[in-house]
Amino acid sequence: MILPNKYLLLKDSLIGISPLILDIIEKKEMGVEEVWDKFKKKYNSKVPIYNKFLYTLDFMYITGMINFDSKGRIFNENIKS
């Protein structure tokens, strides 16, 4: 589920969904619902189910790609100044 293999395409893996979410977040701070709504609008044909979206956010947090501020908003850990 995290990495693609011969049964799981890159677009369906957590590694493949992560850059799409980072593209949505960019340099902004957003709530989870806001990121989900923008993700659905921008990548309509590539939208995973909501559970996989949340698993991807968990994966991104664990690997240090994103973080949460005191208000629960998501931001890109590598761009936050």
C-alpha positions in Angstrom: 0.0 0.0 0.0 2.9 2.4 0.7 5.0 1.4 -2.3 3.9 0.4 -5.7 4.4 -3.2 -6.8 3.1 -5.5 -9.6 -0.4 -5.5 -8.0 -0.5 -1.8 -6.9 0.0 1.0 -9.4 2.1 4.1 -8.4 -1.0 6.3 -8.6 -2.7 4.1 -6.0 0.2 3.9 -3.5 0.8 6.3 -0.7 4.1 7.3 -2.3 2.3 8.2 -5.5 -0.5 10.2 -3.7 1.9 12.2 -1.5 3.3 14.6 -4.1 -0.3 15.4 -5.3 -1.2 16.4 -1.8 2.0 18.5 -1.4 1.1 20.2 -4.7 -2.2 21.2 -3.1 -0.6 22.4 0.2 2.3 24.3 -1.4 3.3 27.1 1.0 -0.1 27.5 2.7 -1.5 26.2 5.9 -4.9 24.4 5.5 -7.3 22.2 7.4 -7.7 18.6 6.4 -11.2 19.2 4.9 -9.9 22.0 2.8 -7.0 19.9 1.5 -9.5 17.1 0.7 -11.9 19.4 -1.1 -9.1 21.0 -3.2 -7.6 17.6 -3.9 -10.9 16.3 -5.2 -11.4 19.3 -7.5 -7.9 19.3 -8.9 -7.4 15.5 -9.3 -10.9 14.4 -10.0 -9.9 11.2 -11.9 -7.1 10.3 -9.4 -9.1 10.7 -6.2 -8.5 7.9 -3.8 -11.1 7.0 -1.2 -11.1 9.2 1.9 -9.5 6.5 4.1 -6.5 6.3 1.7 -6.3 10.1 1.7 -6.0 10.0 5.5 -3.5 7.1 5.4 -1.4 9.2 3.1 -1.6 12.2 5.5 -0.4 9.9 8.3 2.4 8.6 6.1 3.4 12.1 5.2 3.5 13.2 8.8 5.5 10.1 9.9 8.1 10.7 7.2 8.3 14.4 8.0 6.8 15.8 4.7 4.0 17.6 6.6 3.3 18.9 10.0 0.4 20.3 11.9 0.2 23.7 13.7 -1.5 24.3 17.0 -4.9 24.9 15.3 -4.7 21.5 13.4 -3.9 23.0 10.0 -1.5 21.1 7.7 1.6 22.7 6.3 4.6 21.5 4.2 7.3 20.9 6.7 10.1 21.6 4.2 8.8 25.0 3.2 7.5 26.4 6.5 9.6 29.4 7.5 
